[in-house]
Amino acid sequence: MQEISFTVEGEFVELNQLLKLIGVCDSGGAGKMIVASGEVKVDGHQELRKTAKIRPGQVVELGDLRVKVNG
């Protein structure tokens, strides 16, 4: 499993934007489609809210990718 760290600038980042910023997809719209597919987990639970607020300390998983979000 590939692990990366992402540092949030501000209080949170929207899930679809996080996927774009880490290079999983090319746009926020593509990120929304990935989230809608049900493949994304936040802190071990499936997340279907495309613009869920991801805050420091949370872990986002997509396939073999694990993203630790830092503040």
C-alpha positions as a Markdown table, in Angstrom:
| # | Residue | x | y | z |
|---|---|---|---|---|
| 1 | Met | 0.0 | 0.0 | 0.0 |
| 2 | Gln | 1.3 | 3.4 | -0.9 |
| 3 | Glu | 1.2 | 6.0 | 1.8 |
| 4 | Ile | 1.4 | 9.8 | 1.3 |
| 5 | Ser | 1.0 | 12.8 | 3.6 |
| 6 | Phe | -1.0 | 15.8 | 2.7 |
| 7 | Thr | -0.8 | 19.1 | 4.6 |
| 8 | Val | -4.1 | 21.1 | 4.7 |
| 9 | Glu | -3.8 | 24.8 | 4.4 |
| 10 | Gly | -6.6 | 26.1 | 6.5 |
| 11 | Glu | -9.2 | 24.2 | 8.5 |
| 12 | Phe | -10.2 | 21.6 | 6.0 |
| 13 | Val | -10.1 | 20.4 | 2.3 |
| 14 | Glu | -13.1 | 19.1 | 0.5 |
| 15 | Leu | -12.7 | 15.4 | -0.4 |
| 16 | Asn | -13.1 | 15.8 | -4.2 |
| 17 | Gln | -10.5 | 18.6 | -4.1 |
| 18 | Leu | -8.1 | 16.5 | -2.1 |
| 19 | Leu | -8.2 | 13.7 | -4.7 |
| 20 | Lys | -7.4 | 16.4 | -7.3 |
| 21 | Leu | -4.6 | 17.9 | -5.3 |
| 22 | Ile | -2.8 | 14.6 | -4.7 |
| 23 | Gly | -3.0 | 13.7 | -8.4 |
| 24 | Val | -5.5 | 10.9 | -8.3 |
| 25 | Cys | -7.6 | 12.8 | -10.9 |
| 26 | Asp | -7.4 | 15.8 | -13.1 |
| 27 | Ser | -10.3 | 17.9 | -11.8 |
| 28 | Gly | -12.7 | 18.3 | -8.9 |
| 29 | Gly | -15.5 | 17.0 | -11.1 |
| 30 | Ala | -13.6 | 13.8 | -11.7 |
| 31 | Gly | -13.0 | 13.6 | -8.0 |
| 32 | Lys | -16.7 | 13.7 | -7.4 |
| 33 | Met | -17.2 | 10.8 | -9.7 |
| 34 | Ile | -14.6 | 8.7 | -7.9 |
| 35 | Val | -16.3 | 9.5 | -4.5 |
| 36 | Ala | -19.8 | 8.7 | -6.0 |
| 37 | Ser | -18.5 | 5.3 | -7.1 |
| 38 | Gly | -18.1 | 4.3 | -3.4 |
| 39 | Glu | -14.4 | 3.5 | -3.7 |
| 40 | Val | -13.2 | 6.1 | -1.1 |
| 41 | Lys | -13.0 | 5.5 | 2.6 |
| 42 | Val | -12.4 | 8.1 | 5.3 |
| 43 | Asp | -11.1 | 6.8 | 8.6 |
| 44 | Gly | -12.0 | 3.3 | 7.5 |
| 45 | His | -15.7 | 4.0 | 6.5 |
| 46 | Gln | -17.1 | 4.4 | 3.0 |
| 47 | Glu | -17.6 | 8.1 | 2.2 |
| 48 | Leu | -20.2 | 9.1 | -0.4 |
| 49 | Arg | -20.3 | 12.8 | 0.3 |
| 50 | Lys | -18.3 | 14.4 | -2.5 |
| 51 | Thr | -17.5 | 17.6 | -0.6 |
| 52 | Ala | -17.0 | 16.0 | 2.8 |
| 53 | Lys | -14.7 | 18.2 | 4.9 |
| 54 | Ile | -11.4 | 16.4 | 5.5 |
| 55 | Arg | -9.5 | 17.7 | 8.5 |
| 56 | Pro | -6.0 | 17.1 | 9.9 |
| 57 | Gly | -5.8 | 13.8 | 11.6 |
| 58 | Gln | -8.0 | 11.9 | 9.1 |
| 59 | Val | -7.0 | 9.2 | 6.8 |
| 60 | Val | -8.4 | 8.8 | 3.3 |
| 61 | Glu | -8.1 | 5.5 | 1.4 |
| 62 | Leu | -8.6 | 4.8 | -2.3 |
| 63 | Gly | -7.6 | 1.4 | -3.5 |
| 64 | Asp | -3.8 | 0.9 | -2.7 |
| 65 | Leu | -3.4 | 4.6 | -1.7 |
| 66 | Arg | -3.6 | 5.8 | 1.9 |
| 67 | Val | -3.4 | 9.6 | 2.5 |
| 68 | Lys | -2.7 | 10.9 | 6.0 |
| 69 | Val | -3.9 | 14.4 | 6.3 |
| 70 | Asn | -1.8 | 16.8 | 8.4 |
| 71 | Gly | -2.4 | 20.3 | 9.6 |
